[in-house]
Amino acid sequence: MPHYQPQPQEALFLMQQAGADAGALAQLPVFAEVDEAIVQQVLEEAGRFVAEVVAPLQEVGDRVGAQFKNGQVTMPPGFRQAYQAFWQAGWPALSAAVEDGGQGLPSVLEAVLYEWLSAANHGWTMAPGLLHGAYECIKHHASDDIKTEYLGKVATGQWLATMCLTEPQAGSDLGRVTTRAVPQVDGRYALSGTKIFISGGEHDLTDNIVHLVLARLPDAPPGPKGLSLFVVPKFYADGSRSAVHCERIEGKMGLHGSPTCVLRFDAAQAAIVGEPGKGLNAMFVMMNAARLHVALQGIGLLDAAWQKAHAYSLERRQMRAPATTRTGGQAHGQADLIAEHPAVRRILDTQRAWVDAGRLLAYRTALELDLARHHPDAQRRDSAQRWCSLVTPVLKSAWTEQGFAGASACLQVFGGHGYVREWGIEQIVRDARVALIYEGTNEIQAIDLLVRKVLADEGQALGALLDELERTMPASGHSRIDQLRAASAELLAGRAHDAALAHAVADDYLRALALVLMEWAWAQIGAAPAADAPRWQEPAQALRRHVLPEFGMRLQIIRDRCQEARQARLQAAPA
Amino acid sequence: MPHYQPQPQEALFLMQQAGADAGALAQLPVFAEVDEAIVQQVLEEAGRFVAEVVAPLQEVGDRVGAQFKNGQVTMPPGFRQAYQAFWQAGWPALSAAVEDGGQGLPSVLEAVLYEWLSAANHGWTMAPGLLHGAYECIKHHASDDIKTEYLGKVATGQWLATMCLTEPQAGSDLGRVTTRAVPQVDGRYALSGTKIFISGGEHDLTDNIVHLVLARLPDAPPGPKGLSLFVVPKFYADGSRSAVHCERIEGKMGLHGSPTCVLRFDAAQAAIVGEPGKGLNAMFVMMNAARLHVALQGIGLLDAAWQKAHAYSLERRQMRAPATTRTGGQAHGQADLIAEHPAVRRILDTQRAWVDAGRLLAYRTALELDLARHHPDAQRRDSAQRWCSLVTPVLKSAWTEQGFAGASACLQVFGGHGYVREWGIEQIVRDARVALIYEGTNEIQAIDLLVRKVLADEGQALGALLDELERTMPASGHSRIDQLRAASAELLAGRAHDAALAHAVADDYLRALALVLMEWAWAQIGAAPAADAPRWQEPAQALRRHVLPEFGMRLQIIRDRCQEARQARLQAAPA
């Protein structure tokens, strides 16, 4: 079975339909020099690197995995060489600022790169994937001294970085973090505590590792407001080893190519990043970008699973297909290609409907991230921020969910062979499972969307987003948008009576918005003349037939629950 | 985390509500001696054996797995001892006939036993799981000579058995089998060919292994009608080794405790079972029983996943739950038990809705299997056969699907810990995945249901089943039954215009019937006075809120597709 193969022309097409093409980007002063030739060249080189260097390490990463011995982690064969080639070619710095040693290119190119990297080798990609948040964090919050020491190295990827947040008792609830930071006479801090689930906490890919650590000062209040952010490297500038120890790595369902470390801090000497008590703020700045990267993992892995299942469906013959679905002329003995069986077509076309919509939405969101930062007009920056704030949790949750469920559907195309390791499809299913959990579980994304984004401002931002979608799609999609508005209004009215109402239907609400966004994305694709080809018509048909009907179900669940809340209130009211 | 714990009292309650209790069973002459004390005793002893002997081997089965070396398979530590204890205690022979060395007990007890075994240790359970089909096959089709040699050993489980069907080019499509059987002068046959995906094809659990093999006689016609069935043991009666060689075992996503073998037959001396050309008939006799066993794997694994997630949700505290869902009095610092968070409650209660309905339907189906064989009244035998024929593919498909998806939802309750091997929940997800594939993929079950069972007799059998369900449930469930009748009629009318119509919506149709059966099952549970307890009320509420709304979506997909077929015909018709 061939390795994952990026398709630069399709990425270009979807960037264009997302309004994130070279022409649109060049309108931002910061990207004035970006033109179509640059975009095309970057995508082609990225595609080549992913296909030739990263994809071939997919299987060994899973089979051999990261190995732990005496506090040290050895990465799977070939991983270090590939990573060294990666940073030396400038890939981690693609969208870092030029003054930090980066190439200053738009986020959408980085988005395409990470989609392909994740599709080709999710485990390997975890290592550079964490760089970008650390870069932004240091760039925007750290002192000049810290920047001098770390910024260039992290921007270029010469050193890799970690985010040390989770502790055994503090997962989704970071307010429970207990790692202590005790001020020292030299102005530094001694960090003590244990962090878990630290991706890339220890490895041999780079000569140094930069840890960003959430911890609590001695006089800090309890809860999330008492957290500060610190930086501590594996090796200090003088070459001495810090007191950050890798105690073990986790055995996991998948993602074996990425060491998930337990790190013990033994009064490790650290510097503070930003102000005391502002640790979470510093990290939340890059939350939307990080969540977008996880969404891209779901999208990429689903595409990788589709590529495998699609190829297999054009090789494997079993039974006759019903007459009307046979493409004819290919009969061979008594069996048709399984690609001609309706059940297989449905699986394949449905996944493409998700992948292509996910890409278009992710590329658009990457554009909006840049607009929110760089657009000269404050109003446009605001609307870009609104897009990112509302669409990112939907992308993260719905597309990682589909990444897993859809990869499992693609496994089904292989029959018994799908369950066997040698075809590589079961690895994708195992790897994809983690993305529903990290960077905020999908349940937390749904609560973030409905409770903190939609209801908190009485539906204002959501209304403005829906207006924007409505303006840019045919009237056939307006009905679902109207229904979503009505359901939002019902939820706004109902939450006064039942504090748990929104939490109870948050998942359904997120799915409903995901389906509206999918319909919008396919309307953007459908507006192109090229969309008449079967390549786009077949998934568009699967969207209508098999995906969008879920919308009505979600709305019914929301409305029934609102109705339940109203009835409970009436029954509770004094007669 | 504790091992899986069977709950005999719950099984008894659900058997009762399924109408499969001791009283009902004793009305069959063959079970005249069955009473409540026997049933209770069998369930308690089975529960103890599963909890004490089989469940503790779950983790080692996955971690060490079956090992292949020089043509031999060594099972994980403890597996042989547990199996020897199992057959010596008489468990494989629970429902085998008394004259064959069995205990002659009803199938429903065997169903409960295998549900628990699968929940506790799916990999280990694969070995005895294949015995029952082989026993029926030999009992009903083999010559007296073969019976003398094998029947008692297979009935009691002293020797284990395999079913050798699949070949590299012949998976779902057994008509493509090419293994040859050449008649010898002594009346035996020389088998040559390669079989794949043979569960338990080689192991050290028992002193001999009995292979049942589909192969083709030299003069056989092509396709499924040319297949005959043969028996060949690992060791012949004289102690000599047969020419059946295990070439390798597959590396798999899960189910590591069960060796999946490639078997090469090198002119292996075999005996024919039944008539030439009737090989598939002999195997299809036990198809419903085998599919029911796979459904029970899905149900059992989902219950095992629920047990783990439920226990974890009562230990782990993260964040405050919305006020109205807090049970109060348990606040501890700033965090509530995650069991009090609506997103977690929804996952847990929804899985229970599936598990309990699945159990009730599986126990009822096991009863109907016995009725179809043993009831004195031909009409009752026919209606039992109808139940099995229609309900079994639904149970196999919908409950293995939920076994996987629901186990993954339970993994989500653990957050990051769910992805880590030590908690054991990710193993359940990996193990559960296979059940969607084997014993007929879920897509094939759906086609079997709609094309071969519902439409083939113009909806007669389905109509009779729906009548039966309607008579035994409250009027609130009749609406969905009416809608399913109408959709079936539309499909009957539409298939004339589009030969692929039924194939295209077979999955939706099967899901719709699954939801009708779930509603019926919960109506049976709800009829008991005990059903007022939160133990049953909470899943019943989850069923209404989160599960049944899917029915409308499935019906819409079916109706829209029928409408599409009508329109296509109108457009194709000459003006």
Interface residues (C-beta under 8 A of the other chain):
Chain A: T166 G171 S172 D173 G175 R176 I196 F197 P222 G223 E250 G251 K252 M253 G254 L255 T260 R317 Q318 M319 A321 P322 A323 T324 T325 G333 Q334 A335 H341 P342 A343 V344 R346 F404 A405 S408 L411 Q412 G415 G416 H417 G418 Y419 V420 R421 E422 E426 V429 R430 R433 V434 L436 I437 Y438 T441 N442 E443 A446 I447 D498 A499 A500 A502 H503 A504 A506 D507 R545 H546 P549 E550 G552 M553 Q556 I557 D560 R561
Chain B: T166 G171 S172 D173 G175 R176 I196 F197 P222 G223 E250 G251 K252 M253 G254 L255 T260 R317 Q318 M319 A321 P322 A323 T324 T325 G333 Q334 A335 H341 P342 A343 V344 R346 F404 A405 S408 L411 Q412 G415 G416 H417 G418 Y419 V420 R421 E422 E426 V429 R430 R433 V434 L436 I437 Y438 T441 N442 E443 A446 I447 D498 A499 A500 A502 H503 A504 A506 D507 R545 H546 P549 E550 G552 M553 Q556 I557 D560 R561
